């Protein structure tokens, strides 16, 4: 599904596999994949990328928004297809990702094991901008769901697109969740006044009002 200029929804429970998060392909001259699903559904994600007019064997950057298996389980398949792909994640979630920690990655919930993977670029600090041949992605550290949760922001054709994977939670001590930090993160996202929210499980929300209502609704639910 085409979300807007440059953005395609290529994975999710209805598109690739029942346990997959929503996966987005972003064409910035270089192809960026935002998360990659649990693993078994990746062949369908690959096909969906191709059907969107993009080349799944030329992914430039794989951005992992946090360490949970439904978002990172297919990393090894992406790397097998594209050995020189850049794999990015925030430093605070990298240990869980690279070790395959069954609790912090939630792989024990899914009854699966994670193959060893390597993050090739660690995001440090609260903000970083990634530059590509056809545009930029702004990364923001938004701790709460996990210590190293990040979102990506794309500005295209006068619109602000927020890739806010799992900004809804859930929150558990074993994930390293921090509700107070999460609330501060959500206030930061509200200030963006995004036109489109590409969420990790609940879908795509269009219009500033609907994006704000989604975030504020979860803030109220976790008051």
N, C-alpha and C positions, 0 to 999 in steps of 0.2 A: 504494500500500500504506500502510495506517495503521500507524505505528510505535508510537505511544502517544497519549494525550490531547494534542491540539494539533499533533502532528507527522505529516506525510505524506511518504513517498518518492514523488517525482513524475518523476524522471529518472534515467537511467543507461543502460548499454550494452544492457540487455534491455528498457528501458522507452521510450527515446526515440531513441537513436542509438548506433552501435557505439563512437564515440570520446568519448562523454559521460562525465563523472564522475557520481557519484550526486548528485542534486539534491533538496533537502529544502524543503518548504513548512511554515512554522510559523505557526499561527493564534494570535496574541497580542492578539486584538481587532483589531489591525492585522496585515496579512499580510506576513510576512517570507520572502523566498526566499534560501536559502543556496546560493550558486553557481548557474550557469545553463547549463552545458554548452558544447559547442564551437560551436554555432550552427545547423547544419542540422537538428538534432533539436528545436529549440525549439518549433515548432508542436505537436509531440506533448507536450512538457512543458506547454504551455499547456492542451492538452486534458486532460491528467492532473490539473492543478490544478483545472480545472472539474469533473472527475469526482469529485474529493475533496470537492466541496461548497464550494469556494472560488472567488473571482473573480480570474482572472489579469489583469484590467484594473484591479484595485485593489491591486496590490502596493505596499505602503508603503515597504519597505526591501529592497534587494538587497545582501546581504552577500557580498563576494568574499573568500574565505579566503586566497587567494594569487594570484599573477599568471599562472598557466599557462592556456593557451588552452582546455583541456578544462573549465576552470572559469569562464572569463570570455568565451568567444567569442560568446555570445548577448547580451552587454550592450546592444548597439545595438538589438536587437530588443525587449528589455524596455523600453528608454527610448522606442522608437517607440510601443509599446502604452500606456505609462504615463509621459508626459513629466515629471511631477513626482516620479517615484520617487527615493528617496534611494539613491545608490550609495556604499557604504562599502568601504574597504580600508585596510590599514595603510600608513602613510606610506612605509615602506621598500620597498614594492612598487609604489607609485603611478606612479613614472616609467616603469617597464616596462609597466604597464597602459595608461597614457595615450599612450605613444609607440608601442605595439604592437611593441616590440623583438622581432624574430623569434627571437633566441636565448634571452633571459631569459624570454619567454613560452612557449617551446617550440613556437611556431607553425611554425617551420621543420621540426620533426619531423613535423608533421601536413600539411605541404604546403599551408598556407593563410595568408592574410593577415588581420590584424585591423583592422577599421575603427577610426577615431579615436573614443575615448570619453573621458568626463570623470568622474573620481571627485568626487562632490559633498561627501563628508565623509571626511577623513583621520583615521584612528585614530592617536593619538600615545601613546607610552609603553607600559607593560607590561600595563595593565589598564584597562578601561572598561566601564561598565554602560549598556545601552540600555534605556530605559523606553518601554513601549507602553501602549495603553489597557487591555490585559488581562494584562499581565505584563512580565517583564524578561528580557533576555539579558545574560549576563556575557561579555565578550570578553577573551581572554588572548592576549598576544603570545607565540608559540611558535616562535621562529626555529630554523632547521635545514635544512628542505627548501628554503626560500627565506628571504631576510632578513626579509621581512614576513609570514610565515605567521602566521595567527591561528586560534584555535578559539573556538567559542561554547559556553556552558554554560547549560542551561535546567533550572530546578527546578520540577517539576510533579507534583502528586498524590503527594508524598513521594519522588519519584524524581529523581535527577540524570542528565540526558541530556547527553552530550558529543558535539558535532559536531566531530569531529576529522578533517577532510578531509586526506588524504595525510600523516597522521602517520607512515606507514610509509616515506616517502621517495618516489622515489630521491634520490640525492645526487650532484651533479655540480658541478664548479667553475664551469661556465658559468651555472649557476643561482644562483651565490652561496651554495651549500650550505655548512653548517658542522656537522660531526658532533658536535663538542664542545658547541656550543650546542644542538643537537638533543637530545643526551642529557640536558642540564639541563631542557629543555622537557618531555621524557617523564617525568622524575622529578616535575615539577610536576603533570603530568596524573595520574600514579599516586596522588598525594596527594589528588586529588578523590574517589577511590573511586566513580567513576561507576557507575550501575546499567545504563545503556544507552550504547553507543558507536555513533554514526552515522558510519561511515568513508566516505572518498571514493571507494573502488574495491572494497573487500573486503566491503562489506555492513554489516549491523546486527548488533551483538553484544549479547546480553542477559544480565544478571547480573554482579555485581561480579567474580566469579572469571574469567569469560570475557573481560571487558574488560581485567582485569589481565594475563591470559595473552597476549592479543594484543599489548599494549604491551611486556611483558617479552620476548616472543618476538622482536620486532624489535630490542630493545636487545641481546639476545644475538647476533642475526644480524649486528649492526653493531658488535660489540665491538672 
